[in-house]
């Protein structure tokens, strides 16, 4: 009367190491906070009970880059703050991913001056852009799911 009699014959489970590793990366992705402006409020709302990002494996947002593998840059990035962004990105372990949340982090937004970086991709490589000023929490969740699809489709040759 073991568990085998209750479950029946399950057979064999076959998959590839590539799929198992990508599945585990997606299910345990922890974001690091980098909220710079009004988009950070929308990022916080996406973590609230109404939208509940914890159902995607993001139980809490870390303030420590050494334990995170996803950076969500929310808001306008100034030239003075860009070395800090790069330092935090460099402290993250591999593999690391970046989401640019909002128009300001994607292309500079309405700020057309020398102090605002016209896109976070000048400082760090960006994987997913989320449009809006400010974007809704649903848009951030859609961007996270888009990143999940990208991570799940990675090949072994992309890991190195």
C-alpha positions in Angstrom: 0.0 0.0 0.0 2.6 2.5 -1.1 2.2 5.6 -3.2 2.8 3.5 -6.3 -0.6 1.8 -5.9 -2.4 5.1 -5.5 -0.8 6.9 -8.4 -0.5 3.9 -10.8 2.1 3.6 -13.5 3.5 7.0 -14.3 6.1 5.8 -16.7 9.2 7.8 -17.6 9.7 11.5 -17.5 12.0 12.7 -20.3 13.2 16.1 -21.1 16.4 18.0 -21.9 18.7 19.7 -19.5 18.2 22.9 -21.5 14.4 22.9 -20.7 14.9 22.0 -17.0 17.5 24.8 -16.5 15.3 27.4 -18.3 12.2 26.3 -16.4 14.0 26.7 -13.1 15.4 30.2 -14.1 11.9 31.4 -15.0 10.3 30.1 -11.8 12.9 31.6 -9.5 13.6 35.0 -11.0 14.1 37.7 -8.3 14.1 41.4 -9.4 16.3 44.1 -7.9 14.7 47.5 -7.2 15.8 50.4 -9.3 12.9 52.8 -9.1 13.8 56.3 -10.2 10.6 58.2 -10.8 6.8 57.8 -11.1 7.1 54.4 -12.8 8.4 53.0 -9.6 4.9 53.5 -8.0 3.4 51.4 -10.8 6.1 48.7 -10.1 5.1 48.7 -6.4 1.5 48.4 -7.3 2.2 45.4 -9.5 3.6 43.7 -6.4 0.4 44.5 -4.4 -2.4 42.0 -3.8 -4.5 43.3 -6.7 -1.9 42.2 -9.3 0.2 39.8 -7.2 3.5 39.3 -9.0 4.4 36.6 -6.4 2.3 34.2 -8.5 5.1 34.4 -11.1 7.8 33.4 -8.6 8.7 37.0 -7.6 7.8 36.8 -3.9 9.7 39.9 -3.0 11.8 42.5 -4.7 15.4 42.5 -3.5 17.4 45.6 -2.7 20.6 43.5 -3.0 21.9 43.0 -6.5 24.0 39.9 -5.5 20.8 37.9 -5.0 18.9 39.1 -8.0 18.9 38.2 -11.7 16.4 40.7 -13.0 16.7 44.5 -12.9 13.6 46.6 -13.5 14.7 50.1 -14.3 11.6 52.3 -13.6 11.8 56.0 -14.5 14.2 58.5 -16.0 17.9 57.8 -15.7 20.2 60.9 -15.3 23.8 61.0 -16.3 24.7 61.4 -12.6 22.9 58.2 -11.7 24.1 56.1 -14.6 27.4 54.9 -13.0 25.3 53.6 -10.0 23.1 51.7 -12.4 26.1 50.2 -14.1 27.7 49.2 -10.8 24.5 47.5 -9.6 24.2 45.7 -12.9 27.8 44.5 -12.7 27.2 43.1 -9.2 24.4 40.9 -10.4 25.2 37.2 -11.0 24.9 35.7 -14.5 22.5 35.3 -16.1 21.0 38.7 -15.7 18.1 40.4 -17.4 16.9 44.0 -17.6 13.4 45.4 -18.2 13.1 49.1 -19.1 9.8 50.2 -17.5 8.3 53.3 -19.0 9.0 55.8 -21.7 11.7 57.6 -19.7 13.9 54.5 -19.3 13.2 53.3 -22.8 13.9 56.5 -24.8 14.3 59.4 -22.4 10.6 60.3 -22.4 9.6 64.0 -22.6 13.0 65.1 -21.2 15.0 66.3 -24.1 18.0 67.7 -22.3 21.6 66.9 -21.5 21.0 65.5 -18.0 18.7 62.6 -18.9 20.0 59.5 -20.6 18.0 58.9 -23.7 17.4 55.2 -23.0 18.8 52.8 -20.4 20.3 50.7 -23.2 23.1 53.2 -23.5 24.3 52.0 -20.0 23.2 48.3 -19.7 21.7 45.9 -22.3 17.9 45.8 -22.1 15.9 42.6 -22.8 12.3 43.9 -22.7 10.9 47.4 -23.1 7.6 48.3 -21.4 5.9 51.3 -23.0 3.7 53.9 -21.2 3.9 57.1 -19.2 3.6 55.7 -16.6 2.8 52.1 -17.7 0.0 50.2 -16.0 0.9 47.3 -13.7 -0.7 45.0 -16.3 1.9 46.2 -18.8 4.8 45.3 -16.4 3.3 41.9 -15.9 3.1 41.5 -19.7 6.7 42.5 -20.0 7.7 40.0 -17.3 5.8 37.2 -19.2 7.5 38.3 -22.4 10.9 38.0 -20.6 9.8 34.5 -19.4 9.1 33.4 -23.0 12.5 34.7 -24.0 14.3 32.9 -21.2 12.5 29.6 -21.8 13.5 29.7 -25.4 17.2 30.1 -24.7 19.6 27.5 -26.1 22.7 26.0 -24.5 25.0 28.0 -26.8 23.4 31.2 -25.4 24.3 30.4 -21.8 28.0 31.1 -22.2 
